[in-house]
């Protein structure tokens, strides 16, 4: 157990603010949360990493299987993980101060990114204001002027290295992951300020938008990676507490800023991803009230407002990449359900009075496995099955229903090196 943190803001302010903003009436429901359920999240078992979405039980199953047999069903995924980790060792570190542009604040410590689906205006000499082309990514959004690509590399490499260190017992990977975290979050000369005031800016229109908050969704995997690295003694208690302070400050910004309030009101995947970020970042900082508020929000607003009685997600089906965004949004619901387990709440099987729930949504998309040609909604480009495959394995892991694994077999060959096989291995090892 770590000692209580000395937060810059009273922790109860954060707790109460999260609850008041995300949903109403949550505090009155706290008495229904069991002490045992809370202990599962707040006080993880001795000699286990503090994880919120990843399952240490699953990770242990994968590690044991890999050590027992080199012909394991998981071997290709493990080899691919080590290959990515060996590449990641030579990459970075990453920092917001390395971008070539200067945010409106005048500080390179402030994160800055350019809206991906907005392009220079062909009808004006200076290209301003930019115009929207949904689903078509502007290469400028990936340029060195933006922090978006470095943030993605940071998150992916940290999680890759942390998991590689866990499975292989090679501390080189963990040391590199710890370095990446220190440079991005902790070192005064290179750290990111805990705000997204200038995320997904649209040149000629706005210096930043609430919609840009989705840029930090990849920090969700960083949080669990921190748990792995602390477990492997590659982050000190002092460093973890400093990270908790950073995420406390960032969560406070998410809750109180105009951008945060705007994003919370979104009825598509952005609102859901906002809820999950506030929940896991707060839980990481030992604040579980916001996590309960997220559960309440998903039950009251996200599920009934996002999923219809057919299991469709109308907000995502309107997109030019409807299949992709259906898979993407399901990931958010799955992450919320995993967080629910952390405090003894079952979102996996939750249904509204109309019979709508997460299972209905995954079942709708799963029915197209092996017959993606029957998907009648717009999908520019080819179908990318990576997220779909991962969701099917997660669904089997959650519901224990072999039908999902059978449907996943259609895409096994294309995804034989998927990390999801290591994160959700039980059905593959039966």
CORVENCOR-V391935 format. One line per field, one symbol per residue. phi: phi as a letter, one per 40 degrees, with the letter a starting at -180 (. if undefined). burial: b if it has 9 or more other ideal C-beta (glycine too) atoms within 8 Angstrom, else e. A space follows every 10 residues. Layout:
phi: ???
burial: ???
This chain:
phi: .ccdccccbd ccccdccccc ccabgcdccd cccccccccd ccbcddgbcc bbbcbccccc ccccccccac bddcdccccc ccccccccdc bgcbaccccc cbddcgbccc caabdcbbbd cccbccgbcc bcbdgbccdc cbcccbcccd cccdcccccc ccccccccgc cdcccccccd ccccbbcdcb ccccabcbcf cbdgbaciac ccccdccccd ccdccdcccc dcgbbcdccc cccccdcccc cccdcbcccc cccccccccc ccccdccdcc cccdcgbccc ccccdccccc bccccbbccc gcbdcccccc bccdcccccc dccccccccc dcbgbbcdbc bcccgcaccc ccccccccdg acccccccac gccccdcccc cccccccccg bcccccccdd bcccbcbccd cccbcdccbc
burial: eeeebebebe beebbbbbbe ebbeebeebb eebeeebbeb beebeeebbb bbbbebebbe bbbebbeeee ebebbbbbbb bbebbeebbe ebebbbeebe eebeeeeeeb bbbbbbbbbe beeeeebbbb eebebbebee bebebbbbeb bbbbbbbbbb bbbbbbbeee bebbbbbbbb bbbbbbeeeb bbbebbbbbb bbbeeeebbb bbbbbbbbbb bbbbbbbbbb bbebbeeebb bbbbbbbbbb bbbbbebebb bbbbebebbb bbbbbbbbbb bbbbbbbbbb bbbbbbbbbe bbbbebbeee bbbebbbebb bbbbbbbbbb bbbbbbbbbb bbbbbbbbeb ebeeebbbbb bbbbbbebbe ebeebeeebe eeeebebbbb bbbbbbbbbe eeebbebbee bbeebbebbb bbbbbbbbbe
